[in-house]
Amino acid sequence: QVQLVESGGGLVQPGGSLKLSCAASGFMFSRYTMNWYRQAPGKERELVAVINSGGGITNYADSVKGRFTISRDNAKSTMYLQMNSLKPEDTSVYYCKVTMYGMDYWGKGTLVTVSS
């Protein structure tokens, strides 16, 4: 079955960096667009970044442009999110998502806390 497992979250000071990973299994990872979302306490889940199947096309939310970089390694069935210049408002649970045949599959998320 489809599995998405996020890792790499943690506590980081403002201005710091973290790299998240999303390990995928149970489907042909290289064929699908992948997404990173995040959800802060008391807020709706929001799209952070998208990468196409080949990795050559990416899009970002305005709030993270220039600070976050999405990438993927199709040989390892893994997607990444490099997060630099982190701000307290980036504090959220970060999720990866794939949509197949009209159905969304989500990981369980990894918590990123940006605080001094």
Residue pairs with C-beta under 8 A, 6 or more apart in sequence:
1 26
2 24
2 25
2 26
2 27
2 98
2 100
2 105
3 23
3 24
3 25
3 26
3 107
4 22
4 23
4 24
4 96
4 97
4 98
4 105
4 106
4 107
5 22
5 23
5 107
5 108
6 20
6 21
6 22
6 94
6 95
6 96
6 107
6 108
6 109
6 110
7 20
7 21
7 23
7 110
8 18
8 19
8 20
8 21
8 110
9 18
9 20
9 93
9 94
9 110
9 111
9 112
9 113
10 18
10 111
10 112
10 113
11 113
11 115
12 18
12 86
12 112
12 113
12 114
13 114
13 115
13 116
14 86
14 87
14 88
14 114
14 115
14 116
15 85
15 86
16 86
16 114
17 82
17 83
17 84
17 85
17 86
18 83
18 86
18 112
19 80
19 81
19 82
19 83
20 36
20 80
20 81
20 83
20 94
20 110
20 112
21 78
21 79
21 80
22 34
22 36
22 78
22 79
22 80
22 81
22 96
22 107
23 76
23 77
23 78
24 34
24 77
24 78
24 79
24 96
24 98
25 77
27 98
27 100
29 72
29 74
29 77
30 53
30 74
30 77
31 53
32 53
32 98
32 99
32 100
33 50
33 51
33 52
33 53
33 98
33 99
34 50
34 51
34 72
34 79
34 96
34 97
34 98
35 47
35 48
35 49
35 50
35 51
35 96
35 97
35 98
35 99
36 47
36 48
36 49
36 50
36 70
36 79
36 81
36 94
36 95
36 96
36 97
37 45
37 46
37 47
37 48
37 94
37 95
37 96
37 97
38 45
38 46
38 48
38 90
38 92
38 93
38 94
38 95
38 112
39 45
39 46
39 92
39 93
39 95
39 109
40 89
40 91
40 92
45 95
46 61
47 61
48 60
48 61
48 64
48 68
48 81
48 94
49 58
49 59
49 60
49 61
49 64
49 68
49 70
49 81
50 58
50 59
50 60
50 70
51 57
51 58
51 70
51 71
51 72
51 79
52 58
53 74
54 74
55 71
55 72
55 74
58 69
58 70
60 68
60 70
63 89
64 83
64 90
67 83
67 84
67 85
67 86
68 81
68 82
68 83
68 84
69 81
69 82
69 84
70 79
70 80
70 81
70 82
71 79
71 80
71 82
72 78
72 79
72 80
73 79
73 80
79 96
81 94
83 90
83 112
86 112
86 114
87 114
88 114
88 115
89 114
90 112
90 114
91 112
91 113
91 114
91 115
92 111
92 112
93 109
93 110
93 111
93 112
94 109
94 110
94 111
94 112
95 106
95 107
95 108
95 109
96 106
96 107
97 104
97 105
97 106
97 107
98 104
98 105
99 105
